[in-house]
């Protein structure tokens, strides 16, 4: 076996979603941060999208490992379900015993379980993988479950993970009520060429390869792997696993570009990476209003030209600024903060009761902060570009406004 030949303790490039092997690229790290924020602040619905093999499942598994002491989690992988079957699956995953298999009894069993855990200081979460396959009735059932709350607290957190088609599904008018409930959305994209090298070294290290040893995959091999996989983690694993087997068969302990090319010639990988990368980045910055996914190309650069990206970010910044201004209509009760240039700037208003109920203002402010975080994630993913340099000052001012001049 090539694991022993290369001095490894385990297979480094398996196709299973093992959280121990999770590699946090810049975009994956941002996605994890957003999902953690959503769970910590009890935001209800969250969505994570990305093409096949971009790392959605392994990221969610890692997240759930981190919160397992405070959440009871049900994961659904078979999503070709109608509404009643969905409830039955949830009851089974939560290990409950309903009075019968009637829909009303299944719903009641789930509600009682959510309440019991809430009383005990814990919460429940449902993770739906491949959520784009859910029926309209199943989506509606999830929305009904998400309505369960005590006071201002949701009893249930729901993460929808799926391929880019999930965004299309949620833009359907029949699902508008559910789509409006999604507070956090992040879109995963392929790794850049530099990140592919880091990814390979990371997985080799986790599998037991010493940092002091010369790298098994040379730079020419990394370039060839990137060319074949276009940065899709699952395809990287397939190519690298085959390359290690090729090197083992040849009795050599270094994988070079020629070895990877041999994998391409014999393994039928040619062209698959480019197609997968195109699917992974599908959708660009479109989708539902307020959805601000990070969309960078496989080489780490914007898929659109810098000028087009700048226009997109300017439009989104302007929309956030207008929403902030609407909260302080007529200047009622506005607090002030210092601008970077020393001038006074308007801040989030202490809205009077007759203008907006306190709860409504807090919801609006929460939505502003979330949208800011999503847009800032796009800025971070495009660090160093024209759009980043020209927008950073507006971001800083906007954040002070949202946070009362702090």
N, C-alpha and C positions, 0 to 999 in steps of 0.2 A: 504493500500500500504506500502511496506517495506521502502520507502523513508521517510515517516512520522514516522514510527516506530523507525528508527535509527536516527531521528533528521536531516535528509538531506533536502536540498532545491531542489534537482533535482536528477535524476537517475544517479548514478556514473558509471555504466558499460553498457551503451547503445552501440549498434553496429554501430551507425552512426559516421562518421568521423568529429567530432566536434573539431576544432583547439583549443578551450579553454582547452580541456583536454589533449593536447599534452604533453607527457612525453619524455624528452630528455635524453635518455640513452647516454653513451659515444659514441656509434656508431651513433646513430641518430643525436647527436649534431655535430659530424664530418661531416655527410652527409649534414646537413643544412648549415654548414660553407662552404662546397665546392660549393653547389648550389648558395649560396649568392655571393660567389666569381665569379662564372660564370656569373651571371646576372650583377654584378657591373662592370665587365670588358668586357662585351659585347662579350662573347665567342661563341655565336651562338648555337650550339647543345650541350645538356647535357642529360645524361641518369641516371635514378635511378631505380635499380632493387631490387627485393626481393621476397620471397615467399608470398603466400596468407596470408593476415592478419598481415604482419610485420610492417605496419604503413606508407606505401608509400603515400597514398592519404592524410592522415591527415598531414603529414609532408609538402607536396606540398601546401596544403591549408594554412597552417601556413606561409609558405614562401611568398605566394601571398598576404596574409594580410599585411605583412611587407612592400611590395613594391607597394601596390595598388595606391599610390599617384604618382608614376612615370611610371607605366606600365598599358596598356590596355590589359587585358588578356582574351583569349578564351580557355575554357576547353572543351575537347572532351572525353566523356565517352563511347559512342557507337562507337567502332572501327572496326566493320565489314563493312568497307566502301571501295568503289572503289575511284579512283582519283577524278572524277567529283563530286561525292557525298560529298567527303571530303571538296572540295572547297565550295560547297553550304552550308555545315554545318558551316564552318568558317565565311562565309559571314553573316549567321544568328547570330552566336555568337557575332560577332563584330557589329551587328545591322546596316548593310550596305544595300544600295539599288542599286543593279547593274542594268545596262541597260536591261539585259536579263539574262536568266539562262544558256546561252552558256558558255562553259568553258573559252573562251577568255575574256568575259565580267566579269565573276566572278574573274578571276585572276587580271584584270585591277582594279576592285573595291577594292580588297585587297591591291594592290600596292599603289593606291592613298591614301588609309587610312593610310598605313604605312608611306608614305611620309608626309602627313599632320601632323601626330603626331610627327614625327621626327622634322619637322619645328617648332613645338610648344614646343619642349624640352622634349617630352615623347617618350616612346618606346612601342612596342607591343611584346607580348609573347603568345605562344601557348603551352598548356599543354595537352599531349595525355596520358590518363590513359588506362591501359591494352593495351599498344602499341604493344604487341606481336601478337595481332590479326589483325593488319593492313595488307592489301594486298601489294604486291611488288609495284604496281602502286601507291598506296597511299604514301608509303615511298618515292618513287621517286618524287611525287608532293611536299612533304615536303622539300625534298632536293632542288628542284627548287625554292621554296619560300625562303629558307635560303640563296640562292645566291643573293637576293636583298640587295644592299648595296649602301651607299653614301660615296665616298672616302674610308676610312679605317673602316667605321662603318657599321655593320650589321643593317638592319632595323628591324630584327625579331630575337627573342630568342625562342628556341624550347626546351622543356623538355619532353623527352620520359620516361614515368614511366611504368614499366611492371614486369611481373613475370620472373623468371630465363630464360624461353624460349626466351625472347627478345634477350638475348645475343647470343643464337643459331641463331636466325633469322638474326641478324646483321653480323654474320660471314659468311653468304651466299655470294658467289662471286658476285652475281648480285647486292648486296647492298654495295659493297666495297667503292664506292665513298661517300656514306652517312656515313658509319662507320668511315671513315677517318676524317670526319668533327666533330666528337664528341670529345669535348675538356675536358669534365668533366664526369666521370662515378663513381658512388658509389653503392655498394651492401649492402643492409640492412640484418641483421641477427637477430635471436631471442635474447631475453633478458637473462641475467644470472639469477641464482636463487636469488642473492642479489638484482638485479635490479627488479625482479618481486615483491619483498616486497616493494621496493621504489615506484614502479608503482602503486600498490594497494593503498598505503597510499596517494600518490599524487592525484589519482582520487577521493578518499574519501574526501580529503581536498577541492578540487575544487567543489565537490558537496555540501559542507557546513559542513562537519564533523570537529569539533574543535580539534586542536592539543593537547589541554590540556586533552581531553577525552581519556580513555583507548582504545587501538586499537581494532577495531571490529574483524580483522583477526589476530589470534595468529600465532606464528612462525610455529607451526605444520600445520596450515591451509595454510600458504604461501608455505611450502614445498610440501604439497599435490597439491596445485594449479599449482606449477611449474612442478610437476611430470605429471600432466594431460595435461597441455598446452605446455610443453617444451619451455616456454618463448615466445610463439606467442601471441602478444597483443590481437588480436581478440578472440582467444580461452580463454585467461585470462578473458576477459570481459564476455564471455558466462558462464564460470564456476563461477565467482564471483557473477554475477547477480542471477544465480540459487541458489547459496549458501545463499545469503541474503534472498531470498524467503523462502528457507528451514528454516532458523533461525527464520524468522518472523512467519512462520506457527507453529513453536515449542514454540514461545514466549520467545526466548532467544536473548540477544543482543551481543552475541559473537559467531563468527564462528570459529570452531576448525577443526582439521583434520578429525574427524569423520563426521562432516557435509559435508565437501568436498567429502569424500569417498561416502557418501550417494548420492550426486549429480552424482558422477561417476557411481554408480550402477543403478540409475534410469534414468539418462539423456543420457546414451549411449556415454559418452565422452571417454571411455577407448580406448587408442591406437591412438586417432586422433592427439594428440599433437606430438607424436614421428614422425608420418608420415609427419605432416606439417613442423616440424623442419628440417627433412631431405630434404624436398622440398625447404625450405627457404634457406638452405645452399648449395643448388645444384650448382655445377660449380666450387667450390673451387677457386683457383687462376688462372684458365684457362681463355679462352675467347680470345678476340682480343689482338694482340700485343699492349702493352702500357696500357692495362686496368689493374688496380691494386686495385680490390675490397678488402675491409676488410672482412675477412671470419673467424669468431670465432664461436665456438660451443655454444650451448645453455647454458652451464655452465661457459662461459667466457674464456675457454681455447682453444688453437688451435685445429682444427679438425685433423691435421696431427701431428706426433710427433715433438718435438722441433727440433731435428736434421734435419728432412725433411723441416721444415719451415725455418730454418736457411739457408739451401741450396737455397731455393726459393728466400729468401730476398737477399742473396749474389749475385745470378744470376741477379736479378733486379738492385741492386746497381751497379754491374759491367757494365750492359747495359747503365745506366745513365752516368756513368763515361766515358765510351767510346764515347757516343754521345757528351759529353762536350769536350772531347779531340779532336773530329773531328772538332769542331768549331774553335779550336786554332791550326789547322794544320800548321806545320812548325814553330810554335811559333810566327806567324806574329802578331805584335801589341799586345802582351799579357801583361795585367796588372798583378801585383803581389799582393799577400796578405799574411798575417802572418799565419803560421800553429800553431796549439796548442802547438807544441813542439818548437816553436821559429824559425823554418825554413821558407824559402820562398816557396810558392806554386803557380802554374800557376792558372790564373783566366780566366773568360770569356773574349775573345779577343775583342779588338776594331778592328774588321775585316776590312781590306782594301777593297775598292770598287772592285778591280779585283778579290778578293777571294770570296766575297759574297755580294750581294746587301743588303743595310741596312734593308729593309723591311723583306727580307728573314732571316737575322740574328735575328731580333726581334721576328719573328714567331718561330724560332727554340728555342730561349731563353724562350719564353712564354711556349712552349711545355715542355721544361725541368722543368720549375718551377711547372707546373701542375702535371707532372709525379712525381716530388719530393713530392708534397703535398699528392698525392694519396698513395705513398709508406710510407710516414711519418704517414699517417692515420693508415696504417696497423701496423706500429711500436707502435703507441699509443694504439691501441686496444690490443696489446700483451704486454703491459707494465709489466715489471718485469720478463719476461721469458728470457731464454738463448739467444734467437734471439735478444731481445731488448738490453740486456747488451753488447753483442759483436758487435752490429751494430751501436750503438748510436754515437760513435766517428766518424765513416765514414760519417754518416748523417750530423754531424756538419761541417765537412770539405767540404762536397759536397755543402752544402748550402752557405758557404762562397765563394766557387768557382763560383756558379751560380750568386751570387750577387756582384761579383767584389771584393771579399776579405773583404766585410763588415761584 
